[in-house]
């Protein structure tokens, strides 16, 4: 089977790495890919949003499956585009149709879905531009801190946590009146702040059946001690020490099963990954958000732990036979440390030569924001998040230690990374010992 992966980040590299190991694979293409994916298949210079060009390429190369990595093409309807085309509809697309991707594409849609199906989530209300005064009044009925979310996709920057009422009121006006996040903040969601520790849960579903994948904990803040602005993710670890059998059972019974049943009952066919952004509040899981794709950097710690042939799993999604498979998981910890360009998530410099990649022996290197400079014949930086280093260990500490050792081997100007990943979880390790 010829496979096309859509995307260019670490998530797409780890998928290419895993799919390239499949006996079912004939040829692998990645659009647009990065310097890492180039060693596993053929990078194709096509934008993730150019559906027409993607479609023509699929017909030309006899692609049998398209795996969609990022959220934007899913929310924009790439799966629907394939279904509407007489020659493309036979190609299996791993990723939900547009109406299903609204679980991520609209915070208001997601919260209403959660409410309809009695799935635990924070109290909320949604507001549009002509309801600014109502939004400000609702804020006064709550206590700090305040959570304010742009309804649409805002490149991971649309969720604000405000520590006092004046700041919250300012941000509400900035989003609704001044369109701080453009179209994404034409509508906003204000919800209560839940105190706890976050965890990412994942399922792969064929629209009828689902398989639960390993969970992970990611680190969004740029600074140590979870300080500073949110990023796309500074690292992750799987499994999560506090997610014991009892807690995982609660996740399935209270959140995963009602979500799948809810989609089916509403006639929403969903084929692909569902990412559940959860928070553990005194032993009870609540949904913070849905994502309509695999997480990143969680993918870099979750997918390496899956022993199954990933392409075989995707084929089962297309055939709606996912119930015939059993997910086998490596029991070891997988820990991922993200190397970023200094200045990220703000402004940063690109085109910095990367050295030391060949010196890494005890970690898997997944490229996130790199390209290969043909003229210089070397890998150079091209994004804020540059490289993800994933290591296995019999303990979480051992896994992180190996990733940190590898982090020091790789060199590029203005390299930065968090040095405290996993520390917040150590108390749970000792409690479970």
N, C-alpha and C positions, 0 to 999 in steps of 0.2 A: 504493500500500500504506500502511495505517495502522500506525505503529510505536509501541510503548511501551518506553521505557528505564526500568529499575529502578535507583534510586540517587540520591544527592544531592551527590556530590563532584566533584572536578576531572576524574576519569576519565569520569564520566557527562556532564560538560559538553563535553569534547573529542569524545566520541562523538556527542552531539547536534549539535555544530558540524559534524562531518564528514558525518553522515547527512543533515543539513538541506540539503546541497549536492547530494543525489542526485536524479536525474530520476525515479527509481522511487518517491519518497516522495509520499504524499498528505497525511497529517496526522501530526504528531509529538507524543507525550505523554511526560512525564517524571514518575515517581512516586518520591519527592516533589519532586525537582529542587531548584534554588537560584535565586538572583537572576540568574545568568548564563543558565541554561537557559530561563528565562521569555521571553527575547527570541528564542528559536529554535523554541519549541513551546509547548505548554500544560502547566504544572505541575499535578499532581494530588495532593491531600493524602491519600495512602494510604501506610501504613507498608510497608517492603520485606518485612516478615514476615507481613503480612495477606493470605495467599494467596486466601482466599475473596473478599475485596473486590477484589483484583486480577483474579481470574477473572471476576467479575460485570462489572467495568469493561471488560474485553477483549471480552466478548460484546456489551455495550451499544454500544461504539464500533467494533465490527467490526475489531478489531486483527488484523493478519495476521502480525505478528512481535513477540516480546518479547525484548529484549536485557538480560541480567542483568549489572549492573556489579559489585556487591560479593559477597564470598564467603559471608556468612552465609545468605542465602536459597538459594544453591546447595547448601551443606552440609545445610541443612534440608529440601531436596527440592522446590524450586519446579518444576523441570522434571518430576519424577515426578508432582506434583500435576496438571499440565496433561495429561500422558499418560493419567492415570487417569480424566479427565473426558471423557465422550463428546462434548461440544460444544467442549471446549478442545483436544483432542489434535491437531486439524488446524492449530493455530497453531504456527508455527515458534518454538522457544525457543533462543536463542543462549546457551549455558551448559550444562555437563555435568549429567547425572543425579546423584543423591545418591551412588551407589556409586563413580562416577568422581570426584566432587568430594572424596572421601576422600583423594585425593592431597594435598589441602591440609587437609582436616578432621581428619586423624589423622597425626601425625608418625611413629607406629609403623607404620601402614599404608604410608606413603610409603617409609620405610627398608626395609621388608620387600620391597616391590615392586622397589626399586632393586637389592636384593641378589639377588632371584630372577632378574632380567634382566641381571645382571652389568654394571650401570651404575656408573661411578666415583662413590663417595661416601665419607664418613668412616666409620671403624670405630665401631660403636655397640652398645649394648644397651638394651632397654626394661625398665622396672620399674613394678610397681603398689604399692599401699599396704602389702601384706603382704610386700613384698620390700625394705624399707628397708635392712636390714642387708646384703643382697646388693648393693644400689646403692652403699652406702658402701664395701664391699669392692672393687667394680669401680673406683671413683674412685681407690683406692690403686694400682691397676694402671696408671694413666695418669699423664701428666706435665702440669703446668700450661701454659697456661690450660685450664679445663674448660668444656665447652659443655653446658648443661642446658636441655632444651626441654620445655614442657608439651605433652602429646600433642594436645590439642584446640585450638580457636580461643580466643585470649586477647587479642583486639583489638590484635594486633601487639606485645604486651608479654610473651609467654610464652617468649622465648628469652633466656637469661642466660649471660654469659661471666664466669666466676669466675677470678681471678688466683692464688688459692692454695687449698690443700686445706681449711682450716677454713671459708673462705667457701663453697666448693662443698658441703661437708657440711651447713652451715647451710641452704643453699638447697634441697638435696634434702629435708631434713626439713620445711622450710617448705611445699614443694609437695606432698609426699605425705602428711604427717601433718596439717599445719595448713591444707591445701587453699588455698594462697596464690592460686591462679588458679581456684578453684571446681572445677566439673566438668572443666574443661580440664586440670587437673593431677592427676586421679585416676590417670593413668598418665604417666610421664615417659620421655624418651629422653636418655641420656647419650652423647655422642659426642666423638671426638678433635677437637682444634682444628686447623684447616688454615690455614697461613700463606700469604697471597697477596692478590690484589686481586679484588674482586667484579665481576660483570657479570650483567645480566639479559637472558636470551634469550626469545624469544616465537615461538609458532607458532599458527596458526589451523587447526583440523582439523575435517573433516566426519565423522570416525569411520573413514574409510578412507584418505583423502588428507590431506596437510598442505601449508601454505605457510609458509615461514619469513619472519617480519617483521623489521624492523630491531631490532638489539640496543640496549641503553642501559646507562648507569651511573647508579645513584641514590645519594643521600647520606642515610643514615638518622640519623646522630647530630645532636643539636641544636647542638653547639658546633663552632667552627672547629678545624681540625686533627683532625676526627673524634673529638671529645671529648664527654663527657656522655651522658645517656640516649638510647636509640633513640626515634625518632619514626616517624610514618607516611611520612616522606620529606621532606627539605628542598630537593630539587631533583633534576634529572637532565639527562643529555646523551646525544644519539644523533647519529652513530655513536660507537663506543668506539675510541679511537686504537690500543689494543694488540690489538684483535680483527682481525687481518689474515686473509687468505684461508686460510692454513694453520690458524690457530686456529679459525676458523669451520667449516672442514671437519671438524676434530676434534669440535666440538660436535655437528654433524649426525650423524657416523658413530658416535660413542661414546655420545651421550646422546639426541638427538632421535629418530632412527630406532629404536633399541631401545625407547624409551618407547612410541611409536606401535604398534610390533609387539607389545610386551608387553600393551598394553591390548586389542588385537584378539585375541591368543592367549588371554587370560583372559575373553573375552566381555564386556568392559566397553565399551559404546558411549560415545564421547566426542565431543560436538559443541560447539565453542567454542574459547576461548583456553586455551593451556597456557603458564604462566609458569615458566621454569626459572631459579631463583636459583642462580647458579654462582660458583665461585671459580677463578681462574687460579693454579695452583700450578706454578711453573717451566715454564710453557707447556702444562700439561695441565689440561683443565677437569674439575672435580668438582661434583657436585650438592649444594648446601646444602639446598635445599628446592624443592618444587613449589608453585605457586599455581594454583588452578582458574579464574583470571580474568585480565584484563589488569591490569598493575601500575599503581600510582598513587604517585608522580608520573611514572613512566616513560611512561604513556599520553600525557601532555602533550607529550613530546618525540618519541615514536615515531609516533603516529597522524598528526600534521601532515606527516610525511615520506612517508606513503603516498599515492601519486598516484591509486590506484584509487578507484572508487566503493565505499565501505565497505558500503553497503547491498547492492550487487550481490554483494560477497564473502559477506555473510551469507546471501543467498538461495542461493548456491552451497553453503554449509554445510548448509542445510536440505535441498537436493536431492542432496547428496553428489556434486556435480560440481565440487568445488574444484580438481581437477586440470586443468580446462579454462582456468583463469585463470593469469595471470602477474603477480606483484606488481611494480609499478613504484615506484621509490623516488627521492625528491629527494636528490641527492648532497650537498647542503649540510648543515652541522651545525644541529641544533636544540637549544637550551639553555634549560632551565626553572629559574627561581628561585622558590621558594615563600615567600610572605609569611605569617607566623604571628602569633598573639597572644602577647604576652610572658607567660611562665609555662608555655607549652606545652612538653613533653607533660604537665606537671603541671596545676595549677589555673590558670585564666585568666578574664578578664572578657569578657563578650559585649556585644552591642548597641552597639558603637562605630560611629558614622557613618563611611562610607568616601568620601573625596574624591579627585579627580584621575583618575578612570577615563577621562574624556573627553580627557585630556591625553596619553594613551599612543598613540603613532603607529607605533612601530617594533617593537611586540611584540603577540602575541595574548594577551588576558587571559582566563584560564579561572578561573571561580569554584569554590571548594572548600567553604568554610564561610561562606556568606552567605545572607541573605534580603532581600527588598524590603519595607521598612516602608511599608505603604499610607498610614498616617496622616501620617508624616513625608515620604513620597514620596522616599525615598532608600534606598540600599543600606546595610545594617548588618552587622557581623560576627556570626557565629553559631557558629563553630567554632574549633578550635585552628589548623588550617591554613585560611587565609582565601582567598588568591588565588595562582594560578600564572601566571607571566609567561614566555611562550615566544617566543624570537626565532630567526630564521635568520641564518646567517653563512657566508661562504666558509671561515672558520677557526673553530675552537672558541672561541678568544679573542674574536673578533668577535661571535659569537653570545651569549656570556655578557656581554660589554660592553653590548650592546643591552638585554639583560634587566635588568642592573643599573641602567642609565640609567632604564628604565621603573619599576624598583622605587622609586627616589627620587621619582618623580612622584606615586605613589599615597600617600595619607595617611590614617591612622587611628590613634587613640590606642594607645600601647604596641605599635606595629608592630615586628616583629623579622624578621631573615633572616640567613642565613649569607653571608658576603662572600668566601669562599675556594673556592667551587665550581669544579671543573675544575683546580685547581692541582696536584692529585696526578697528573693525567694529562698534564701538560705535557712531562714527560720522554719519554713515548712519542711525542708529537707531534714532538719534536726528533729522536728515534731514527729515525722514519719519513720525516723530511724528505729 
